[in-house]
Amino acid sequence: MDTVVLVSSCAAHFKCYSSFHLVPIDQTTIKTLYIFVEIGIDSSHLVEAIRLNFPNDRQAFRGQLLEYEDGDARTPAGQKIGETRHLQIEGPSSEGEVEPSAPTELTMIALVSTIQFVAALQRLKEDLTSPYSDAEILPDVLLDGAQSEASAGDVSESSSGHRLWTGSYEATIPRSKPLSPGEILGCTAPIISDADALIYLGDGRFHLNPSVPAFRYDPYSKNITRELYNHEEMRTVRDDAVQKARKSIATSSTSDPRGAVAVTDDNPGSFKQMQAITHQLSTSKTTIPYIPILLSELSPAKLALFNPHISTFIQTSCPRLSIDWGYAFDKPLLSPYETAVAVGRAKEWMTGEKDGRERIRCGRYPMDFYEAGSPWAVVGMGSAYL
């Protein structure tokens, strides 16, 4: 619910249960009360699920869970989970193999979640960085199917009957200030580069780093899944939208204006984003006509009503609307960052051409919309960017 609609509806105040505590209450158009919600989970099951599936030895982890991906770009849809190649969701049998006494290198795991589960991350880190004790130690056996010769680490049977890796892991909780440690948003997440795996605690899909294998633990279904995402396709699709917008800039005129659409949606800081963007357009080297529009809801059908008079739309509600749903719109639907790239004010993630035909897929597409010091967060504090 956007605050503009609330004000027009004569609402006296706004109780917010979402992540938008990042917008200061003195900058909202209505009296706002942020309510933080913490959801309790089965922490014991979470720890056992990780220790069941993730060897604490780095070489064993890579060999048992990641080695198959070198030959398979994608796991075929519907393929049955098999021993040694994928997660042992149902747990191993009691049979095992003799193995070395201690790992040579600990598996490095980065832990993240949405705001309602961040408290569980701290306990999870403590549990993973300490040896597992709720078990009858059986040091001479491995998980069933753990066939790597480099496997190492203690294995035991838990109180639930599962055979677990009992050694310590190297666990970290990354942070992108001003978010809480481990917290991620759809538009903001820390950069992770020095981990063997990323474990996301939550029921949605967020921020899969192309260089770090990602796993998701759903606290409701209590399943661990390997998460994959076609980063190259995403970058290509968003680059196509930016290039199409650039062409519209070059041919823009009063009869074919470039439209800057401010969508407040549930983001109280959108209006200042719109002001910064219109300033960007008006001060560009190339004259870019624009039309500020305020909408409480964004949809392909609604924006299609502006055809053929607007060549490009810019939405300021959430970058994920452009990233996840931009392909569904007839005209380019750019985020604030993509707009800055289109007008030459920000570094793009794809540059040059390969053999004169294909743009080079390189660089990082940033997810820093609320990160302290980023241009977009600066706007939220009332300043212009770029």
C-alpha positions as CSV (number, residue, x, y, z in Angstrom):
1,M,0.0,0.0,0.0
2,D,1.5,3.3,-1.0
3,T,1.4,6.3,1.4
4,V,0.0,8.7,-1.2
5,V,-3.1,6.5,-1.5
6,L,-3.3,6.3,2.3
7,V,-3.2,10.1,2.7
8,S,-5.9,10.5,0.0
9,S,-8.0,8.0,1.9
10,C,-7.8,10.2,5.0
11,A,-5.8,7.6,6.9
12,A,-4.4,8.9,10.2
13,H,-1.3,6.6,10.4
14,F,0.4,3.7,8.7
15,K,1.5,0.4,10.3
16,C,4.2,-1.2,8.2
17,Y,5.2,-4.9,8.6
18,S,7.5,-4.9,5.6
19,S,11.2,-4.1,5.0
20,F,10.7,-0.4,4.5
21,H,12.0,0.6,7.9
22,L,14.9,1.8,5.7
23,V,12.9,4.9,4.8
24,P,13.1,7.3,7.8
25,I,9.7,8.1,9.4
26,D,10.4,11.8,9.1
27,Q,10.4,11.4,5.3
28,T,7.1,9.6,4.9
29,T,3.9,11.5,4.0
30,I,1.9,9.9,6.8
31,K,2.7,9.0,10.4
32,T,4.4,5.6,10.1
33,L,5.0,2.9,12.7
34,Y,7.4,0.1,11.7
35,I,6.6,-3.3,13.3
36,F,9.4,-5.9,13.3
37,V,8.3,-9.5,13.1
38,E,10.4,-12.4,14.1
39,I,9.3,-15.9,13.1
40,G,10.5,-18.8,15.2
41,I,11.8,-21.9,13.3
42,D,12.9,-25.4,14.2
43,S,16.6,-24.6,14.7
44,S,17.5,-28.1,15.6
45,H,16.2,-29.4,12.3
46,L,18.0,-26.7,10.4
47,V,21.3,-27.6,11.9
48,E,20.8,-31.3,11.4
49,A,19.7,-30.7,7.7
50,I,22.9,-28.8,7.0
51,R,25.1,-31.4,8.8
52,L,23.4,-34.2,7.0
53,N,24.0,-32.8,3.6
54,F,27.2,-30.6,3.8
55,P,30.5,-32.2,4.7
56,N,32.6,-29.9,6.9
57,D,35.7,-30.8,4.8
58,R,36.0,-28.5,1.8
59,Q,37.3,-31.1,-0.6
60,A,34.6,-33.6,0.4
61,F,31.9,-30.8,0.0
62,R,33.1,-29.9,-3.5
63,G,33.4,-33.5,-4.6
64,Q,30.1,-34.7,-3.3
65,L,27.8,-31.7,-3.9
66,L,29.4,-29.6,-6.7
67,E,31.5,-31.9,-8.9
68,Y,28.5,-33.0,-11.0
69,E,27.8,-29.4,-12.0
70,D,31.1,-29.2,-14.0
71,G,29.5,-31.5,-16.6
72,D,25.9,-30.5,-16.3
73,A,25.0,-26.8,-16.8
74,R,21.6,-27.5,-15.4
75,T,20.0,-30.4,-13.6
76,P,17.1,-31.7,-15.9
77,A,13.7,-30.9,-14.6
78,G,12.2,-33.8,-12.8
79,Q,15.4,-35.7,-12.4
80,K,15.5,-38.0,-9.4
81,I,18.0,-37.0,-6.7
82,G,20.7,-39.6,-6.7
83,E,23.3,-40.7,-4.2
84,T,26.7,-38.9,-4.1
85,R,25.6,-36.4,-6.8
86,H,22.9,-34.4,-5.1
87,L,21.5,-33.5,-1.7
88,Q,20.6,-36.4,0.5
89,I,17.2,-34.9,1.4
90,E,15.8,-38.2,2.9
91,G,19.0,-38.9,4.9
92,P,21.6,-41.7,4.4
93,S,21.4,-45.2,5.7
94,S,23.4,-46.5,8.6
95,E,26.1,-48.1,6.4
96,G,29.3,-46.2,5.8
97,E,33.0,-46.2,5.0
98,V,36.2,-45.7,7.0
99,E,37.5,-42.1,6.6
100,P,40.4,-39.9,7.8
101,S,40.2,-38.3,11.2
102,A,40.0,-34.6,10.5
103,P,39.4,-32.2,7.5
104,T,42.4,-30.5,5.9
105,E,40.3,-27.3,5.2
106,L,36.9,-26.4,6.7
107,T,33.9,-25.8,4.4
108,M,33.2,-22.0,4.3
109,I,29.5,-21.2,4.4
110,A,27.8,-17.8,4.1
111,L,24.5,-17.4,5.9
112,V,21.7,-15.0,4.8
113,S,17.9,-14.7,5.2
114,T,15.0,-12.3,5.1
115,I,14.4,-10.0,8.0
116,Q,12.0,-12.3,9.9
117,F,14.6,-15.0,10.2
118,V,17.8,-13.1,10.9
119,A,17.8,-14.0,14.6
120,A,18.0,-17.7,13.7
121,L,21.2,-17.0,11.7
122,Q,23.2,-16.1,14.8
123,R,22.3,-19.3,16.5
124,L,23.0,-21.3,13.3
125,K,26.4,-19.7,13.0
126,E,27.2,-20.7,16.6
127,D,26.0,-24.2,16.1
128,L,28.0,-24.7,12.9
129,T,31.3,-23.2,14.1
130,S,31.3,-25.6,17.1
131,P,31.5,-29.4,17.0
132,Y,28.1,-31.1,17.1
133,S,27.4,-32.8,20.5
134,D,23.8,-34.1,20.3
135,A,24.9,-37.4,19.1
136,E,26.5,-40.8,19.7
137,I,29.9,-40.3,18.1
138,L,30.7,-42.9,15.5
139,P,34.1,-41.7,14.1
140,D,34.8,-44.6,11.7
141,V,31.8,-44.1,9.3
142,L,30.8,-41.8,6.6
143,L,27.4,-40.8,5.2
144,D,26.1,-43.5,2.9
145,G,27.3,-42.8,-0.6
146,A,30.1,-40.5,0.4
147,Q,32.6,-42.1,-1.9
148,S,35.2,-39.3,-2.3
149,E,38.7,-40.5,-1.3
150,A,39.4,-37.0,0.0
151,S,36.5,-37.1,2.4
152,A,37.3,-36.2,6.0
153,G,35.6,-35.1,9.2
154,D,33.8,-36.7,12.1
155,V,30.4,-38.4,11.4
156,S,27.8,-39.3,14.1
157,E,24.3,-40.3,14.5
158,S,21.9,-37.7,15.9
159,S,19.0,-38.1,18.2
160,S,16.7,-38.2,15.2
161,G,18.6,-41.2,13.8
162,H,20.4,-39.4,11.0
163,R,24.1,-39.7,10.5
164,L,25.6,-36.3,10.5
165,W,28.9,-34.5,10.0
166,T,29.9,-33.4,13.5
167,G,33.0,-31.2,12.9
168,S,33.1,-27.4,12.8
169,Y,32.5,-25.3,9.7
170,E,33.7,-21.9,8.9
171,A,30.5,-19.8,8.9
172,T,30.1,-16.1,8.2
173,I,27.1,-13.7,8.2
174,P,27.7,-11.0,5.6
175,R,26.2,-7.6,5.9
176,S,25.1,-4.8,3.6
177,K,24.6,-1.8,5.8
178,P,22.2,-0.4,6.9
179,L,20.5,-3.8,6.8
180,S,20.9,-6.2,9.7
181,P,23.7,-8.8,9.6
182,G,22.6,-11.5,7.1
183,E,19.5,-9.6,6.0
184,I,18.8,-9.4,2.3
185,L,16.1,-7.6,0.3
186,G,14.9,-8.1,-3.2
187,C,16.9,-5.1,-4.2
188,T,19.8,-5.1,-1.8
189,A,22.3,-7.9,-0.8
190,P,26.0,-8.1,0.3
191,I,28.7,-9.2,-2.1
192,I,30.0,-12.7,-1.3
193,S,33.1,-14.0,-2.9
194,D,35.1,-16.1,-0.4
195,A,32.6,-18.8,0.5
196,D,32.2,-22.4,-0.7
197,A,28.4,-22.1,-0.4
198,L,25.6,-19.7,0.3
199,I,22.8,-20.9,2.5
200,Y,19.6,-18.8,2.3
201,L,17.0,-19.2,5.1
202,G,13.6,-18.3,3.8
203,D,10.7,-19.3,1.6
204,G,11.5,-17.1,-1.4
205,R,14.3,-17.0,-4.0
206,F,16.8,-14.2,-3.6
207,H,20.2,-13.1,-4.9
208,L,22.1,-16.1,-6.4
209,N,25.7,-15.0,-6.7
210,P,27.0,-16.5,-10.0
211,S,30.3,-17.4,-8.3
212,V,29.0,-19.0,-5.1
213,P,26.9,-22.2,-5.1
214,A,23.5,-21.3,-3.5
215,F,21.3,-23.5,-1.3
216,R,17.9,-22.6,0.2
217,Y,16.4,-24.0,3.4
218,D,12.7,-23.5,3.6
219,P,11.7,-23.3,7.3
220,Y,8.1,-24.2,6.4
221,S,8.6,-27.3,4.2
222,K,11.9,-28.1,6.0
223,N,13.6,-28.9,2.7
224,I,17.1,-27.9,1.4
225,T,17.2,-27.3,-2.3
226,R,20.1,-26.4,-4.7
227,E,19.2,-23.0,-6.3
228,L,20.2,-22.1,-9.8
229,Y,19.7,-19.0,-11.9
230,N,20.5,-18.0,-15.4
231,H,22.5,-14.9,-14.7
232,E,23.7,-14.6,-18.3
233,E,20.1,-14.5,-19.6
234,M,19.1,-11.9,-17.0
235,R,22.0,-9.7,-17.9
236,T,21.3,-10.0,-21.6
237,V,17.6,-9.3,-21.3
238,R,18.2,-6.2,-19.1
239,D,20.9,-5.0,-21.5
240,D,18.5,-5.4,-24.4
241,A,16.1,-3.1,-22.6
242,V,18.8,-0.5,-21.9
243,Q,19.9,-0.6,-25.6
244,K,16.3,-0.2,-26.8
245,A,15.9,2.8,-24.4
246,R,19.1,4.4,-25.7
247,K,17.8,4.2,-29.2
248,S,14.6,5.9,-28.1
249,I,16.7,8.7,-26.6
250,A,18.5,9.3,-29.9
251,T,15.2,9.6,-31.8
252,S,13.2,11.2,-29.0
253,S,11.0,14.2,-29.9
254,T,8.0,16.0,-28.5
255,S,5.8,13.5,-30.5
256,D,7.6,10.5,-29.1
257,P,8.6,11.4,-25.5
258,R,10.5,9.3,-23.1
259,G,8.3,8.7,-20.1
260,A,9.6,8.6,-16.5
261,V,7.0,6.8,-14.4
262,A,7.1,7.1,-10.6
263,V,5.4,4.1,-9.1
264,T,5.1,4.5,-5.3
265,D,3.5,1.1,-4.7
266,D,4.6,0.2,-1.1
267,N,7.8,2.2,-1.2
268,P,7.5,5.6,0.5
269,G,10.8,6.8,-0.9
270,S,9.8,6.5,-4.6
271,F,8.8,10.2,-5.1
272,K,12.4,11.4,-4.3
273,Q,13.7,8.8,-6.7
274,M,11.5,10.2,-9.4
275,Q,12.7,13.7,-8.7
276,A,16.3,12.6,-9.0
277,I,15.6,10.8,-12.3
278,T,13.8,13.7,-13.9
279,H,16.7,15.9,-12.9
280,Q,19.0,13.4,-14.6
281,L,16.9,13.4,-17.8
282,S,16.6,17.2,-17.9
283,T,20.4,17.7,-17.5
284,S,21.4,15.0,-20.0
285,K,23.6,15.9,-23.0
286,T,20.8,14.8,-25.2
287,T,17.4,16.4,-24.7
288,I,15.1,13.8,-23.2
289,P,11.5,14.8,-22.8
290,Y,9.7,13.1,-20.0
291,I,6.3,12.8,-18.4
292,P,6.1,12.2,-14.6
293,I,3.3,9.9,-13.8
294,L,2.1,8.6,-10.4
295,L,0.6,5.1,-10.2
296,S,-0.3,3.0,-7.2
297,E,-0.1,-0.2,-9.2
298,L,2.1,-1.3,-12.1
299,S,1.0,-3.8,-14.8
300,P,1.6,-4.4,-18.5
301,A,-2.0,-3.7,-19.3
302,K,-1.9,-0.3,-17.5
303,L,1.3,0.9,-19.1
304,A,0.0,-0.3,-22.5
305,L,-2.6,2.4,-22.3
306,F,0.1,5.0,-22.9
307,N,1.1,3.5,-26.2
308,P,2.3,4.7,-28.7
309,H,3.1,8.0,-27.0
310,I,5.8,6.8,-24.6
311,S,8.9,4.9,-25.8
312,T,10.4,4.0,-22.4
313,F,9.2,3.7,-18.8
314,I,11.2,4.2,-15.7
315,Q,9.8,2.7,-12.5
316,T,11.0,3.8,-9.0
317,S,9.2,1.3,-6.8
318,C,11.6,-1.7,-6.8
319,P,14.4,-2.8,-9.2
320,R,13.1,-6.3,-9.1
321,L,10.0,-5.3,-11.0
322,S,12.3,-4.5,-13.9
323,I,14.6,-7.5,-13.4
324,D,11.9,-10.2,-12.9
325,W,9.0,-8.8,-14.9
326,G,10.5,-6.3,-17.4
327,Y,10.2,-8.8,-20.3
328,A,6.4,-8.8,-19.9
329,F,6.0,-5.1,-20.9
330,D,5.8,-3.8,-24.4
331,K,8.2,-1.0,-23.8
332,P,11.5,-1.0,-21.8
333,L,10.8,-0.8,-18.1
334,L,14.0,0.5,-16.5
335,S,15.1,0.7,-12.8
336,P,16.9,3.8,-11.5
337,Y,20.3,2.1,-12.0
338,E,19.4,1.0,-15.5
339,T,18.3,4.5,-16.3
340,A,21.7,5.9,-15.2
341,V,23.4,3.4,-17.5
342,A,21.1,4.3,-20.4
343,V,22.0,8.0,-20.1
344,G,25.7,7.3,-19.5
345,R,25.8,8.3,-15.8
346,A,26.7,4.8,-14.5
347,K,29.0,1.9,-15.5
348,E,27.1,-0.8,-17.3
349,W,27.5,-4.5,-16.8
350,M,27.9,-5.5,-20.4
351,T,30.3,-3.7,-22.7
352,G,31.7,-3.8,-26.2
353,E,31.0,-6.3,-29.0
354,K,32.3,-9.7,-29.8
355,D,33.2,-10.2,-33.5
356,G,31.0,-7.2,-34.2
357,R,27.8,-9.1,-33.4
358,E,27.4,-9.9,-29.8
359,R,27.9,-7.7,-26.7
360,I,30.3,-9.1,-24.2
361,R,28.6,-10.5,-21.1
362,C,30.8,-9.3,-18.3
363,G,30.7,-7.3,-15.2
364,R,28.4,-7.4,-12.2
365,Y,24.8,-6.3,-12.1
366,P,24.7,-4.5,-8.7
367,M,22.1,-5.1,-6.1
368,D,22.7,-2.1,-3.8
369,F,19.5,-0.1,-3.9
370,Y,19.5,0.6,-0.1
371,E,23.2,0.0,0.5
372,A,24.8,2.8,2.5
373,G,26.6,5.1,0.2
374,S,25.0,3.9,-3.0
375,P,23.5,6.6,-5.3
376,W,20.0,5.2,-4.8
377,A,20.3,5.2,-1.0
378,V,21.6,8.8,-1.1
379,V,18.4,9.8,-2.8
380,G,16.4,8.3,0.1
381,M,18.1,10.7,2.4
382,G,17.0,13.7,0.3
383,S,20.0,14.3,-2.0
384,A,20.3,14.1,-5.7
385,Y,22.6,11.5,-7.3
386,L,24.9,11.4,-10.3
